[in-house]
Amino acid sequence: MGDTANAVRQLDRALGALSSLSAFSLRDEASSGAAGRAMALRAELANARGEVALRTKWARAVTDLWATADPPLQPVVARMRALAAQGNPK
């Protein structure tokens, strides 16, 4: 709630642990949903902070994970595609 730096630290910690999960665990709807939302939030925060590499990394991760997501999630996927395609801020 207004503490972006702490949110970034917590998200980075959680997202850094994703590699320890099995591929099966990301097939679970709840786990996939939570991971996707965390990645999308991290991409948005990176965008707001001008962190181009992190914005692109997490936005691409969302588009990969949710490429065939249900229609209600497609606006998030479209937003992440747009973020991933952005150039460096001027």
HUTAFEN-V402268 format. One record per residue. N is the residue number from 1. D_FIRST is the distance of its C-alpha to the first C-alpha in Angstrom with 1 decimal. Layout:
BEGIN
n:N d_first:D_FIRST
n:N d_first:D_FIRST
END
This chain:
BEGIN
n:1 d_first:0.0
n:2 d_first:3.8
n:3 d_first:5.6
n:4 d_first:7.9
n:5 d_first:10.7
n:6 d_first:9.7
n:7 d_first:8.6
n:8 d_first:12.0
n:9 d_first:13.8
n:10 d_first:13.0
n:11 d_first:13.9
n:12 d_first:16.9
n:13 d_first:18.0
n:14 d_first:17.9
n:15 d_first:19.5
n:16 d_first:22.0
n:17 d_first:23.2
n:18 d_first:24.0
n:19 d_first:27.5
n:20 d_first:28.3
n:21 d_first:28.0
n:22 d_first:31.2
n:23 d_first:31.7
n:24 d_first:32.4
n:25 d_first:28.9
n:26 d_first:27.5
n:27 d_first:30.0
n:28 d_first:28.3
n:29 d_first:26.3
n:30 d_first:23.3
n:31 d_first:23.2
n:32 d_first:23.8
n:33 d_first:21.2
n:34 d_first:18.5
n:35 d_first:19.8
n:36 d_first:20.1
n:37 d_first:16.6
n:38 d_first:15.3
n:39 d_first:17.9
n:40 d_first:17.1
n:41 d_first:13.4
n:42 d_first:14.8
n:43 d_first:17.4
n:44 d_first:15.2
n:45 d_first:13.2
n:46 d_first:16.7
n:47 d_first:18.1
n:48 d_first:15.7
n:49 d_first:16.6
n:50 d_first:20.2
n:51 d_first:20.7
n:52 d_first:23.5
n:53 d_first:24.8
n:54 d_first:21.5
n:55 d_first:20.8
n:56 d_first:24.3
n:57 d_first:24.3
n:58 d_first:21.4
n:59 d_first:22.3
n:60 d_first:25.9
n:61 d_first:24.8
n:62 d_first:23.2
n:63 d_first:26.4
n:64 d_first:28.6
n:65 d_first:26.9
n:66 d_first:26.6
n:67 d_first:29.8
n:68 d_first:31.4
n:69 d_first:28.4
n:70 d_first:28.9
n:71 d_first:28.9
n:72 d_first:25.5
n:73 d_first:23.9
n:74 d_first:26.2
n:75 d_first:24.0
n:76 d_first:21.4
n:77 d_first:24.4
n:78 d_first:25.8
n:79 d_first:22.6
n:80 d_first:22.7
n:81 d_first:26.4
n:82 d_first:25.9
n:83 d_first:23.4
n:84 d_first:25.8
n:85 d_first:28.6
n:86 d_first:27.3
n:87 d_first:29.1
n:88 d_first:27.9
n:89 d_first:26.2
n:90 d_first:28.7
END
